[in-house]
Amino acid sequence: MVCEITELAKKLICIPSISPRDLGCQKILIKRLKSIGFQIQEINICDTKNFWAFRGTGKTLTFAGHTDVVSPGEEKIWKTSPFDPVIRNGILFGRGSSDMKGALAAMIIAAERFVSKFPNHQGRLSFLITSDEESSAVNGTLKVVEYLINKKDTIDYCIVGEPSSSQIVGDVIKNGRRGSITANVKIYGVQGHIAYPNLAENPIHKGLPVILKILSLKLDNGNSFFSPTSVNFSNIHAGSGSSNIIPSSLFFQFNFRFSTETSDKEIKLKIKDILDKSNLKYSIEWFLSGQPFLTKSGLLLDTVIQSVVYINHINPIISTNGGTSDGRFISLMNAQIVELGLLNNTIHKVNECVKISDLKALSLIYEDVMKKLLV
């Protein structure tokens, strides 16, 4: 069993599928799923590969994931070649081993074992796989969800295989994520010689009080599931580098991670109020990455907890911390969603790796969830 998962993971890691390219990963997965009776719908858009696979009818349990990976960065500082998977002391090294080709291998092998044992299972087992999760996420899971909604198809339960675990597989389960919205603001002034400030209008001086007001905003106190909404600045720029010119504009960018206690509309109104009251000439662009979503205690969350306890003998922490995931798109289908995957301590780093024993444990947990929900 361990050999099967490892060998499949290695086949996927060998393919340098830097987002949004797939380069053949999904062909490998589709071939295996077809061989055990899955129907496949490929939904490819521009340079993004997607597929929806399903077997059976009725209540639907979906495993969601992505075949794309982030760039390995400087390959010379890797101990092993990032796309030449190597096993050392029971650890598999390679880009995507944890995020998330290892989890994909665990899902597929779990499905193969499950179908072999329960060929006439109840309900519907399905996979939603994309190659556009690590980059723009424009033509990936969102487009598949839109396709399914247009077909009036449904997902009842969804496990996203993102690396959610901290120290032991299953020690953290994500049952939701905060929303994310980014603003690009430009404050306009009048360029001039720095020795004659009366003949110019410095946008930096005008913009700094605005930045401080935005940082002092307190939008909510969070709740029992989410931490309070937070704001952080990611970019500030003005001037050409010259020390004797007052610049004509100031650019700054900030991001809100918001809870279910605050809406993106409220955030926009608060920022507009600050900018308008500051009597500035400005422009602003908003980019909404995703709304907050939450799966409270219910059949899926309870089942996944039971499976983690049964296989790995630990009681998981239930959390909504971290960045966004494709769960934000699947939540549009009113599905129960959890994220459960491998350890996240080496993801996006050089020398990304996963323990073979963790691949085995995760696959057993996935298979147990299938059995509990579909048998």
C-alpha positions as CSV (number, residue, x, y, z in Angstrom):
1,M,0.0,0.0,0.0
2,V,2.7,2.4,1.0
3,C,4.6,1.6,-2.2
4,E,1.5,2.4,-4.4
5,I,1.0,5.8,-2.8
6,T,4.7,6.6,-3.0
7,E,5.1,5.6,-6.6
8,L,2.1,7.6,-7.7
9,A,3.3,10.6,-5.7
10,K,6.7,10.3,-7.4
11,K,5.2,10.1,-10.9
12,L,3.3,13.4,-10.2
13,I,6.3,15.1,-8.6
14,C,8.5,14.3,-11.7
15,I,6.3,16.6,-13.7
16,P,7.3,20.3,-13.4
17,S,3.7,21.5,-13.3
18,I,4.4,25.1,-12.2
19,S,1.1,26.9,-11.9
20,P,-1.1,27.0,-14.0
21,R,0.5,24.3,-16.1
22,D,-0.5,20.7,-15.6
23,L,1.8,19.0,-18.2
24,G,0.2,15.6,-17.9
25,C,-0.5,15.1,-14.2
26,Q,-4.2,15.0,-14.7
27,K,-3.9,12.4,-17.5
28,I,-2.3,10.1,-14.9
29,L,-5.1,10.6,-12.4
30,I,-7.9,10.4,-15.0
31,K,-6.6,7.1,-16.4
32,R,-6.6,5.5,-12.9
33,L,-10.1,6.9,-12.1
34,K,-11.5,5.7,-15.4
35,S,-10.2,2.2,-14.7
36,I,-12.4,1.9,-11.6
37,G,-15.6,3.2,-13.1
38,F,-15.4,7.0,-12.8
39,Q,-17.0,9.2,-15.4
40,I,-14.8,12.1,-16.4
41,Q,-15.7,15.6,-17.5
42,E,-12.7,17.7,-18.6
43,I,-13.2,21.4,-18.3
44,N,-10.1,23.0,-19.7
45,I,-9.9,26.8,-20.0
46,C,-7.0,28.6,-21.6
47,D,-3.8,27.2,-20.0
48,T,-5.7,25.7,-17.1
49,K,-6.6,22.0,-16.9
50,N,-9.6,20.9,-14.8
51,F,-11.6,17.8,-14.4
52,W,-14.7,16.6,-12.6
53,A,-14.9,12.9,-12.0
54,F,-17.7,10.9,-10.4
55,R,-18.9,7.4,-9.6
56,G,-22.3,6.4,-8.3
57,T,-25.4,8.5,-7.6
58,G,-27.0,10.3,-4.7
59,K,-25.3,12.3,-1.8
60,T,-22.0,13.4,-3.1
61,L,-18.6,13.3,-1.3
62,T,-16.0,15.3,-3.3
63,F,-12.2,15.3,-2.9
64,A,-10.8,18.6,-4.2
65,G,-7.2,19.3,-5.0
66,H,-4.7,20.8,-7.5
67,T,-1.9,19.4,-9.7
68,D,0.0,22.7,-10.0
69,V,2.9,23.7,-7.8
70,V,4.8,26.9,-7.0
71,S,8.2,27.5,-8.5
72,P,11.1,25.7,-6.8
73,G,13.1,28.9,-6.7
74,E,16.8,28.6,-6.9
75,E,17.3,24.9,-7.6
76,K,21.0,25.0,-6.6
77,I,20.0,25.5,-2.9
78,W,17.9,22.3,-2.9
79,K,19.6,19.3,-1.4
80,T,17.9,17.2,-4.2
81,S,16.5,18.2,-7.6
82,P,13.0,19.5,-6.9
83,F,11.4,17.5,-9.8
84,D,13.5,14.4,-9.3
85,P,11.8,12.8,-6.3
86,V,14.2,11.1,-3.8
87,I,13.4,9.0,-0.7
88,R,15.8,9.3,2.2
89,N,15.2,7.8,5.6
90,G,11.5,7.3,4.9
91,I,11.0,10.9,3.7
92,L,10.0,11.8,0.1
93,F,11.6,15.0,-1.2
94,G,10.3,17.0,-4.1
95,R,8.3,20.1,-5.1
96,G,4.6,19.3,-4.5
97,S,5.3,16.4,-2.1
98,S,3.2,18.1,0.6
99,D,1.4,20.7,-1.4
100,M,-0.3,18.8,-2.8
101,K,0.7,15.9,-5.0
102,G,1.2,13.6,-2.0
103,A,-2.3,14.2,-0.9
104,L,-3.6,13.6,-4.5
105,A,-1.8,10.2,-4.5
106,A,-3.4,9.5,-1.1
107,M,-6.8,10.3,-2.4
108,I,-6.5,8.2,-5.6
109,I,-5.2,5.1,-3.8
110,A,-7.9,5.5,-1.1
111,A,-10.5,5.6,-3.8
112,E,-9.1,2.5,-5.5
113,R,-9.1,0.5,-2.3
114,F,-12.5,1.7,-1.4
115,V,-14.1,0.9,-4.8
116,S,-12.4,-2.5,-4.7
117,K,-14.0,-3.3,-1.3
118,F,-17.4,-1.6,-2.0
119,P,-18.0,-1.6,-5.7
120,N,-21.8,-1.0,-5.1
121,H,-21.3,1.7,-2.6
122,Q,-24.1,4.2,-1.8
123,G,-24.0,7.8,-2.8
124,R,-21.6,9.4,-5.2
125,L,-17.8,9.7,-4.9
126,S,-16.2,12.5,-6.9
127,F,-13.0,14.4,-7.6
128,L,-12.6,18.1,-8.5
129,I,-9.1,18.7,-9.7
130,T,-7.5,21.9,-11.1
131,S,-4.1,23.2,-12.2
132,D,-4.8,26.8,-11.2
133,E,-4.7,27.0,-7.5
134,E,-1.3,28.4,-6.8
135,S,-1.5,31.3,-9.3
136,S,-4.5,33.4,-10.2
137,A,-7.2,30.8,-9.4
138,V,-9.3,32.4,-12.2
139,N,-9.8,29.5,-14.5
140,G,-9.7,26.7,-12.0
141,T,-12.0,25.5,-9.3
142,L,-14.2,28.5,-9.7
143,K,-15.0,27.7,-13.3
144,V,-15.7,24.0,-12.4
145,V,-18.1,25.2,-9.7
146,E,-19.9,27.5,-12.2
147,Y,-20.2,24.6,-14.6
148,L,-21.7,22.4,-11.9
149,I,-24.1,25.1,-10.7
150,N,-25.3,25.6,-14.3
151,K,-25.9,21.9,-14.6
152,K,-27.8,22.1,-11.3
153,D,-25.4,19.5,-10.0
154,T,-24.6,19.4,-6.2
155,I,-21.7,18.7,-3.8
156,D,-22.9,17.7,-0.3
157,Y,-19.6,17.0,1.4
158,C,-16.1,18.2,0.3
159,I,-12.7,17.4,1.6
160,V,-10.0,19.8,0.3
161,G,-6.6,18.1,0.4
162,E,-4.6,21.2,1.3
163,P,-1.8,20.7,3.9
164,S,-3.7,21.5,7.0
165,S,-1.7,19.5,9.6
166,S,0.9,20.9,11.9
167,Q,3.0,18.1,13.5
168,I,0.9,15.0,13.0
169,V,-1.4,14.2,10.1
170,G,-4.9,15.2,11.2
171,D,-3.9,17.3,14.2
172,V,-5.5,20.3,12.6
173,I,-8.7,20.3,10.5
174,K,-9.8,23.5,8.8
175,N,-13.5,24.0,8.8
176,G,-13.6,27.4,7.2
177,R,-11.4,30.3,6.1
178,R,-11.6,34.1,6.5
179,G,-12.5,36.3,3.6
180,S,-9.8,38.3,1.7
181,I,-10.1,41.6,0.0
182,T,-7.3,43.9,-1.2
183,A,-7.3,47.6,-2.0
184,N,-5.0,49.6,-4.3
185,V,-5.1,53.3,-3.4
186,K,-3.5,56.2,-5.2
187,I,-3.3,59.6,-3.5
188,Y,-2.7,62.5,-5.9
189,G,-0.6,65.6,-5.1
190,V,1.4,68.2,-7.1
191,Q,5.0,67.5,-8.0
192,G,7.5,70.2,-7.2
193,H,11.0,71.0,-5.9
194,I,11.4,69.9,-2.3
195,A,13.0,73.3,-1.4
196,Y,9.7,75.0,-2.4
197,P,7.0,73.0,-0.7
198,N,4.6,75.9,-0.9
199,L,4.5,75.4,-4.7
200,A,3.7,71.7,-4.5
201,E,1.4,69.4,-2.7
202,N,3.0,66.4,-1.0
203,P,0.9,63.2,-1.3
204,I,3.0,61.4,1.2
205,H,2.2,63.9,3.9
206,K,-1.5,63.7,3.0
207,G,-1.5,59.9,2.8
208,L,0.3,59.0,6.1
209,P,-2.6,60.1,8.3
210,V,-5.0,58.0,6.1
211,I,-2.8,55.0,6.5
212,L,-2.8,55.4,10.3
213,K,-6.6,55.7,10.3
214,I,-6.9,52.5,8.3
215,L,-4.6,50.7,10.7
216,S,-6.6,51.9,13.7
217,L,-9.9,50.5,12.3
218,K,-11.5,47.9,14.5
219,L,-14.3,46.3,12.5
220,D,-15.3,43.4,14.7
221,N,-14.3,41.2,17.6
222,G,-14.5,37.9,15.7
223,N,-16.5,35.1,17.1
224,S,-16.0,31.5,18.4
225,F,-14.9,30.4,15.0
226,F,-13.0,33.4,13.6
227,S,-10.4,35.8,14.9
228,P,-11.2,39.5,14.6
229,T,-11.0,41.0,11.1
230,S,-7.4,42.3,10.5
231,V,-5.7,44.7,8.1
232,N,-2.1,44.7,6.8
233,F,-0.3,46.9,4.4
234,S,1.7,45.1,1.8
235,N,3.1,47.8,-0.5
236,I,3.8,51.6,-0.3
237,H,5.5,53.6,-3.0
238,A,6.1,57.2,-3.9
239,G,8.8,59.1,-5.8
240,S,11.5,58.2,-8.3
241,G,14.3,57.9,-5.8
242,S,15.4,61.5,-6.2
243,S,15.9,63.4,-3.0
244,N,14.9,66.8,-4.2
245,I,11.5,66.1,-5.8
246,I,8.1,66.1,-4.1
247,P,6.3,63.2,-5.9
248,S,3.0,63.6,-7.7
249,S,1.4,60.6,-6.2
250,L,1.5,58.0,-3.4
251,F,0.5,54.4,-3.9
252,F,-0.4,52.0,-1.2
253,Q,-1.9,48.5,-1.0
254,F,-3.5,46.8,1.9
255,N,-5.5,43.6,2.6
256,F,-8.3,42.8,5.0
257,R,-8.7,39.2,6.2
258,F,-12.3,39.3,7.5
259,S,-14.6,37.2,9.5
260,T,-18.2,36.4,9.2
261,E,-18.9,39.3,11.5
262,T,-18.0,41.8,8.7
263,S,-18.9,42.0,5.0
264,D,-16.8,43.2,2.1
265,K,-19.4,45.9,1.6
266,E,-18.9,47.2,5.1
267,I,-15.1,47.3,4.6
268,K,-15.4,49.3,1.4
269,L,-17.8,51.8,3.0
270,K,-15.5,52.3,6.0
271,I,-12.5,53.0,3.8
272,K,-14.4,55.3,1.5
273,D,-15.5,57.3,4.6
274,I,-11.9,57.7,5.7
275,L,-10.7,58.8,2.3
276,D,-13.6,61.2,1.7
277,K,-13.3,62.8,5.1
278,S,-9.5,63.4,4.5
279,N,-10.4,65.8,1.6
280,L,-8.0,64.0,-0.8
281,K,-7.9,63.5,-4.5
282,Y,-7.7,59.7,-4.8
283,S,-8.5,56.6,-6.7
284,I,-9.1,53.1,-5.4
285,E,-9.4,49.6,-6.8
286,W,-10.8,46.6,-4.9
287,F,-10.0,42.9,-5.5
288,L,-12.1,40.4,-3.6
289,S,-10.3,37.1,-3.4
290,G,-13.0,35.2,-1.5
291,Q,-15.8,35.4,1.1
292,P,-15.4,33.8,4.5
293,F,-17.0,30.4,4.8
294,L,-17.6,28.0,7.7
295,T,-18.8,24.5,8.2
296,K,-20.1,24.0,11.7
297,S,-20.5,20.7,13.5
298,G,-22.4,18.3,11.2
299,L,-22.0,15.0,9.4
300,L,-18.9,15.8,7.5
301,L,-16.9,17.5,10.2
302,D,-17.9,14.9,12.8
303,T,-17.0,12.0,10.4
304,V,-13.6,13.4,9.6
305,I,-12.8,13.9,13.3
306,Q,-13.9,10.3,14.0
307,S,-11.7,9.0,11.1
308,V,-8.6,11.0,12.4
309,V,-9.2,9.6,15.9
310,Y,-9.6,6.1,14.6
311,I,-6.6,6.1,12.3
312,N,-4.1,8.3,14.1
313,H,-5.4,8.3,17.7
314,I,-5.3,12.0,18.1
315,N,-8.0,14.6,18.8
316,P,-7.8,17.3,16.1
317,I,-7.9,21.0,16.6
318,I,-10.6,22.7,14.5
319,S,-9.4,25.9,13.0
320,T,-10.2,28.6,10.4
321,N,-6.7,30.2,10.5
322,G,-4.5,30.6,7.5
323,G,-4.9,32.0,4.0
324,T,-7.5,31.3,1.4
325,S,-8.2,28.0,-0.4
326,D,-10.4,26.7,-3.2
327,G,-12.9,25.9,-0.5
328,R,-14.1,29.5,-0.9
329,F,-15.4,28.6,-4.4
330,I,-16.9,25.3,-3.5
331,S,-18.8,27.0,-0.6
332,L,-20.9,28.7,-3.4
333,M,-22.6,25.3,-3.7
334,N,-23.6,25.3,0.0
335,A,-21.5,22.2,0.6
336,Q,-20.1,21.1,3.9
337,I,-16.4,21.7,3.6
338,V,-13.3,20.7,5.5
339,E,-9.6,20.9,4.7
340,L,-7.5,17.9,5.7
341,G,-4.1,17.2,4.3
342,L,-0.4,16.6,5.0
343,L,2.0,18.7,7.2
344,N,2.5,22.3,6.1
345,N,5.9,22.9,7.6
346,T,7.8,22.6,4.3
347,I,5.3,23.8,1.8
348,H,6.5,26.5,-0.7
349,K,10.0,26.1,0.7
350,V,13.2,24.6,-0.7
351,N,13.6,20.9,0.2
352,E,9.8,20.4,0.4
353,C,9.2,16.9,1.7
354,V,6.7,14.4,3.3
355,K,7.1,11.3,5.5
356,I,6.0,8.1,3.7
357,S,4.2,7.2,6.9
358,D,2.2,10.4,6.7
359,L,1.1,9.5,3.1
360,K,-0.1,6.1,4.4
361,A,-1.9,7.6,7.3
362,L,-3.7,10.3,5.2
363,S,-4.8,7.7,2.6
364,L,-6.2,5.5,5.4
365,I,-8.1,8.5,6.9
366,Y,-9.5,9.4,3.4
367,E,-10.6,5.8,2.9
368,D,-12.3,5.6,6.3
369,V,-14.2,8.8,5.5
370,M,-15.4,7.3,2.2
371,K,-16.6,4.2,4.1
372,K,-18.4,6.1,6.8
373,L,-20.2,8.4,4.4
374,L,-20.9,6.1,1.4
375,V,-21.4,2.6,2.9
